[in-house]
Amino acid sequence: MGSPVSLVSSKSGHSDLKRSIVKAFDLIGFKPEKKLKTVVIKPNLNYYWEASTGNTTDPRVVGALIDYLRDGYGKDLDIKIAEADATAMRTKHVFTMLGYEKLAETKNVGLFNLCSDVLKKERVQVNGINLEFDVPQSLVNADLFINVPKVKTLRVTKITCAMKNLFGCIAVIRKFQYHKNLSEAIVGINKILRPDVTLVDGLVALGQYPVKLDLIMAGVDPFSVDWIVAQIIGYNPKTVSFLKVALNENLGDLSGISTCGEDLNRFKKKIPKERFPSQSLVWPIALRLLKLYTKITGDVIPPFLEDK
């Protein structure tokens, strides 16, 4: 059965982020058990793109989440931020380049490469296709597993958020081996890995270009989160291939899906609809300009992009 998804307006300041996370969790009634020892947080670290591009999870969101956990469940929690190597990305570099190494030192948490974890081969059939994954056992055994994806588009899948971020947990470097059956692979790994909650970083969303969305979302069911994210981005969720496969595989259920908190349309109108051919032409130039702007001003996105 689907579940509620909370939508909360948030600025990027630490205190506001923390309040927004508390509210987002409270709206969906999420409250972990008091006896927590181990927590694994899986952000979306998409190659080496900075958070200002809308591609990667902002370390400020993860930092506020860590403080929420410490305040509620004790300073001695064993918290790890986890990511897996990918074809053109290595976690040891991405943690440094995207500010997570500094965050880990400040918050006294660990950084963990899922490819170096204890792995278990899991087999699953999706849409008649047999799939095998190397599954990191830290995600399975953690007392609390929190998925922290982004709101963004992707040419191959239309959207990428909660369910696609779990695809990034597969502990093989060359994940393109799954791309010929990508929708099935996304659904397959979601059958195996079930995070306790998903906290979505929507401070900056990525459509045709990055835009300040000032949004924090939360939900306990990744399918429900993605069903709402598709609508925010401007797609009919029924046209998103991996969501259709999930429905056919009984992983997704439309009954029970709802939003709480802010009005979905408030955020939907802000996101520029993707036009994929143009992105390949203008994005390299735009990225350089955004990076320069961020470095000079310390801001995330130029004001002229905020309300378009």
C-alpha positions as CSV (number, residue, x, y, z in Angstrom):
1,M,0.0,0.0,0.0
2,G,1.2,3.5,-0.8
3,S,1.8,6.1,2.0
4,P,1.7,9.8,2.6
5,V,4.5,12.1,1.4
6,S,5.2,15.3,3.2
7,L,6.1,18.5,1.4
8,V,7.8,21.2,3.5
9,S,9.1,24.6,2.5
10,S,12.7,25.1,3.6
11,K,15.6,27.5,3.3
12,S,19.2,26.3,3.2
13,G,20.2,27.7,6.7
14,H,21.0,25.0,9.3
15,S,18.3,25.9,11.8
16,D,15.6,26.1,9.1
17,L,16.7,22.8,7.6
18,K,16.5,21.1,10.9
19,R,13.0,22.4,11.6
20,S,11.9,21.4,8.2
21,I,13.2,17.8,8.6
22,V,11.4,17.5,12.0
23,K,8.2,18.8,10.4
24,A,8.5,16.5,7.3
25,F,9.0,13.5,9.6
26,D,6.2,14.5,11.9
27,L,3.7,15.0,9.1
28,I,4.1,11.4,8.0
29,G,4.2,10.1,11.5
30,F,7.8,8.8,11.2
31,K,9.4,8.1,14.6
32,P,12.2,5.5,14.8
33,E,12.6,3.2,17.8
34,K,14.4,4.8,20.7
35,K,17.0,2.1,20.8
36,L,19.2,3.0,17.8
37,K,22.9,2.1,17.5
38,T,23.7,2.2,13.8
39,V,22.4,4.5,11.1
40,V,23.4,4.6,7.5
41,I,22.6,7.6,5.3
42,K,22.7,7.2,1.5
43,P,22.8,10.5,-0.3
44,N,22.8,10.9,-4.1
45,L,26.4,11.7,-5.1
46,N,26.2,11.8,-8.8
47,Y,29.8,11.9,-10.1
48,Y,31.4,15.2,-9.1
49,W,28.6,17.7,-9.6
50,E,28.3,20.2,-6.8
51,A,25.0,20.6,-4.9
52,S,24.4,23.9,-6.6
53,T,23.8,22.1,-9.9
54,G,20.8,20.2,-8.5
55,N,22.6,16.9,-9.2
56,T,23.8,15.9,-5.8
57,T,22.5,15.8,-2.2
58,D,23.5,19.0,-0.4
59,P,25.7,18.2,2.6
60,R,23.8,20.8,4.6
61,V,20.7,18.6,4.4
62,V,22.7,15.6,5.6
63,G,24.3,17.7,8.4
64,A,20.9,18.9,9.6
65,L,19.6,15.3,9.5
66,I,22.6,14.1,11.6
67,D,21.9,16.8,14.2
68,Y,18.2,15.7,14.3
69,L,19.4,12.1,14.9
70,R,21.9,13.0,17.6
71,D,19.4,15.2,19.5
72,G,16.7,12.6,19.4
73,Y,18.7,9.4,19.8
74,G,21.9,10.2,21.5
75,K,25.4,11.5,20.8
76,D,26.9,8.1,20.6
77,L,25.0,6.9,17.5
78,D,27.2,5.2,15.0
79,I,26.3,7.1,11.9
80,K,27.8,6.4,8.4
81,I,27.3,8.3,5.2
82,A,27.5,5.7,2.4
83,E,27.9,5.8,-1.4
84,A,29.2,3.3,-3.9
85,D,31.8,3.7,-6.6
86,A,30.5,4.1,-10.2
87,T,31.9,3.8,-13.7
88,A,33.2,7.4,-13.7
89,M,33.2,8.2,-10.0
90,R,35.1,7.0,-6.9
91,T,33.8,7.7,-3.5
92,K,37.2,8.6,-2.0
93,H,37.3,11.5,-4.4
94,V,33.6,12.5,-4.4
95,F,33.4,12.7,-0.6
96,T,36.3,15.2,-0.6
97,M,35.1,17.2,-3.6
98,L,31.5,17.6,-2.5
99,G,32.1,18.6,1.1
100,Y,31.3,15.3,2.8
101,E,34.8,14.7,4.2
102,K,34.6,18.1,6.0
103,L,31.0,17.3,7.1
104,A,32.1,13.9,8.5
105,E,34.9,15.5,10.5
106,T,32.6,18.3,11.9
107,K,29.8,15.9,12.8
108,N,32.0,13.0,13.9
109,V,30.4,10.5,11.5
110,G,32.0,7.9,9.2
111,L,32.2,7.8,5.4
112,F,31.8,4.4,3.8
113,N,32.3,3.0,0.4
114,L,29.5,0.4,-0.2
115,C,31.7,-1.4,-2.7
116,S,34.1,-2.3,0.2
117,D,31.2,-3.7,2.4
118,V,30.4,-7.3,3.2
119,L,28.4,-8.2,0.1
120,K,25.7,-10.8,-0.5
121,K,24.6,-11.9,-3.9
122,E,20.8,-11.5,-4.2
123,R,18.7,-12.8,-7.2
124,V,15.4,-11.4,-8.2
125,Q,13.1,-11.7,-11.2
126,V,11.4,-8.6,-12.5
127,N,9.2,-8.5,-15.6
128,G,10.4,-12.0,-16.5
129,I,14.0,-11.0,-16.3
130,N,16.5,-12.6,-13.9
131,L,18.7,-10.1,-12.1
132,E,21.6,-10.5,-9.7
133,F,23.0,-7.8,-7.4
134,D,25.9,-7.5,-5.0
135,V,24.0,-6.1,-2.0
136,P,25.9,-4.3,0.8
137,Q,25.0,-5.8,4.1
138,S,25.5,-2.6,6.1
139,L,22.3,-1.3,4.5
140,V,20.4,-4.4,5.5
141,N,21.7,-4.7,9.0
142,A,21.6,-1.0,10.1
143,D,19.1,-0.1,12.8
144,L,18.1,2.8,10.6
145,F,18.6,3.2,6.9
146,I,17.8,6.6,5.5
147,N,17.6,7.3,1.7
148,V,18.4,11.0,0.9
149,P,18.0,11.5,-2.9
150,K,17.4,14.6,-5.1
151,V,14.5,15.9,-7.2
152,K,15.8,15.8,-10.8
153,T,15.2,14.6,-14.3
154,L,17.2,12.0,-16.2
155,R,17.0,11.4,-19.9
156,V,16.7,7.6,-19.7
157,T,14.1,7.4,-16.8
158,K,12.4,10.8,-17.0
159,I,12.8,11.2,-13.2
160,T,15.4,10.1,-10.7
161,C,14.8,10.3,-6.9
162,A,14.0,7.7,-4.2
163,M,14.0,4.4,-6.2
164,K,16.8,5.3,-8.5
165,N,19.0,6.4,-5.6
166,L,18.8,2.8,-4.3
167,F,20.1,1.6,-7.7
168,G,23.3,3.5,-6.8
169,C,23.7,1.2,-3.8
170,I,24.5,-1.8,-6.0
171,A,28.1,-2.6,-5.1
172,V,29.6,-3.0,-8.5
173,I,31.5,-0.2,-10.2
174,R,30.3,-0.8,-13.8
175,K,26.6,-0.4,-13.2
176,F,26.0,0.2,-17.0
177,Q,25.7,-3.6,-17.2
178,Y,22.1,-3.1,-16.0
179,H,21.2,-0.3,-18.3
180,K,19.6,-2.5,-21.0
181,N,17.0,-3.4,-18.4
182,L,17.3,-0.3,-16.3
183,S,13.7,-0.1,-15.2
184,E,13.7,-3.7,-14.1
185,A,17.0,-3.2,-12.3
186,I,15.6,-0.2,-10.4
187,V,12.6,-2.2,-9.3
188,G,14.7,-5.3,-8.5
189,I,17.0,-3.5,-6.1
190,N,14.0,-1.8,-4.5
191,K,12.5,-5.3,-3.8
192,I,15.7,-6.1,-1.8
193,L,16.6,-2.9,-0.2
194,R,13.9,-1.2,1.9
195,P,15.0,2.0,3.6
196,D,13.2,3.0,6.8
197,V,12.5,6.4,5.4
198,T,13.3,8.7,2.5
199,L,14.2,12.3,3.0
200,V,14.3,14.2,-0.2
201,D,16.7,17.2,-0.8
202,G,14.7,19.5,-3.0
203,L,16.5,22.7,-2.1
204,V,17.7,22.9,-5.7
205,A,15.9,20.8,-8.3
206,L,17.2,19.9,-11.7
207,G,14.9,20.2,-14.7
208,Q,15.9,22.0,-17.9
209,Y,18.3,23.9,-15.6
210,P,18.8,24.0,-11.8
211,V,16.2,26.0,-9.9
212,K,15.7,26.8,-6.2
213,L,12.8,24.8,-5.1
214,D,13.3,25.2,-1.3
215,L,11.6,21.9,-0.7
216,I,12.1,19.1,1.8
217,M,10.1,15.9,1.3
218,A,9.7,12.7,3.4
219,G,8.0,9.4,3.0
220,V,8.4,5.8,4.2
221,D,7.6,4.2,0.7
222,P,10.1,5.1,-2.1
223,F,7.5,4.3,-4.8
224,S,5.0,6.8,-3.2
225,V,7.8,9.5,-3.0
226,D,8.6,9.0,-6.7
227,W,5.0,9.1,-7.7
228,I,4.7,12.5,-6.2
229,V,8.1,13.7,-7.5
230,A,7.0,12.8,-11.0
231,Q,4.1,15.1,-10.7
232,I,6.2,17.9,-9.2
233,I,8.6,17.7,-12.1
234,G,5.7,17.7,-14.6
235,Y,5.3,14.2,-15.7
236,N,2.4,11.9,-15.6
237,P,3.7,9.2,-13.2
238,K,2.0,6.5,-15.4
239,T,4.4,7.3,-18.2
240,V,7.5,6.7,-16.1
241,S,8.8,3.3,-17.1
242,F,10.2,2.0,-13.7
243,L,7.0,3.2,-11.9
244,K,4.9,1.2,-14.4
245,V,7.1,-1.9,-13.8
246,A,6.8,-1.4,-10.1
247,L,3.0,-1.4,-10.3
248,N,3.1,-4.5,-12.4
249,E,5.4,-6.2,-9.9
250,N,3.2,-5.2,-6.9
251,L,6.0,-3.2,-5.5
252,G,4.0,0.0,-5.9
253,D,0.4,0.6,-4.8
254,L,-1.5,3.7,-5.6
255,S,-3.9,3.4,-2.7
256,G,-2.8,5.4,0.2
257,I,-0.6,7.8,-1.7
258,S,-1.3,11.4,-0.7
259,T,0.5,14.6,0.1
260,C,0.6,16.5,3.4
261,G,2.0,19.9,4.3
262,E,2.5,22.3,1.4
263,D,0.4,22.3,-1.8
264,L,2.1,20.2,-4.5
265,N,1.3,22.8,-7.2
266,R,3.3,25.4,-5.3
267,F,6.5,23.6,-6.2
268,K,5.3,22.1,-9.5
269,K,5.1,25.5,-11.2
270,K,8.7,26.3,-10.3
271,I,10.4,23.5,-12.2
272,P,11.4,24.2,-15.8
273,K,10.3,21.2,-18.0
274,E,13.3,19.4,-19.4
275,R,14.1,19.6,-23.0
276,F,16.9,17.0,-23.3
277,P,18.5,17.9,-26.6
278,S,19.1,21.5,-25.5
279,Q,20.7,20.4,-22.3
280,S,23.7,18.8,-24.0
281,L,24.4,22.1,-25.8
282,V,24.0,24.6,-23.0
283,W,24.8,22.6,-19.8
284,P,28.6,22.6,-20.0
285,I,28.6,26.4,-20.2
286,A,25.9,26.9,-17.6
287,L,27.7,24.6,-15.2
288,R,30.9,26.7,-15.4
289,L,28.9,29.9,-14.8
290,L,27.1,28.4,-11.9
291,K,30.3,27.2,-10.3
292,L,31.9,30.6,-10.7
293,Y,28.8,32.3,-9.3
294,T,28.7,30.0,-6.3
295,K,32.4,30.5,-5.6
296,I,32.2,34.3,-5.7
297,T,29.0,34.9,-3.8
298,G,28.5,31.8,-1.6
299,D,24.9,31.6,-2.9
300,V,23.5,28.5,-4.4
301,I,21.6,29.6,-7.5
302,P,21.5,33.0,-9.2
303,P,18.3,34.9,-8.2
304,F,17.1,35.2,-11.8
305,L,16.6,31.4,-12.0
306,E,14.6,31.1,-8.8
307,D,11.0,31.8,-10.0
308,K,11.2,30.6,-13.6
